[in-house]
């Protein structure tokens, strides 16, 4: 498999992915890093242009931002569930609205 990784800081990413690169090489695959900062539209365009110029075909895209979103959702559900069980929905809603207004 040919794998393309994206990172804001290529130097940090190269160090963090050294083991992956070695494993890919041993198995006859490739691992390439490109610079991509999702907060910068210019960076997104540059990465897109590079990938298109290299004629990369993508079978799977893994975006790790979803991992953080799932973790925070689970945390909020556990916290709210505990609050709802202890204080009831009306009190929790009133408390959250009051806290949010501060």
BELJO-V672964 format. One line per field, one symbol per residue. phi: phi as a letter, one per 40 degrees, with the letter a starting at -180 (. if undefined). A space follows every 10 residues. Layout:
phi->???
This chain:
phi->.bbbbbacbc ccccccbdcc cccccccgbb bbbbcabccb cccccccccc ccccfcbbca bbbccccccc ccccdccccc ccccccbgcc cccccccccc cc
